[in-house]
């Protein structure tokens, strides 16, 4: 999670956002680590979505029985 706070005098909102959905300057010292994390996280999210779809279709339950 990443915390972003707008420091406008009229607006003091705070946002909590997943690092997965942000873009970072590639020249940042942490850019490689962030990119690696985002890549792994996106793969996990994709895998979970696929399993969720298969589960809705009843395919996962059938695969586990075999």
Buried (B, 14 or more C-beta within 10 A) or exposed (E): EEEEEEEEEEEEEEEEEEEBEEEEEEEEEEEEEBEEEBEEBEEEEEEEEEEEEBEEEEEBEEEEEE
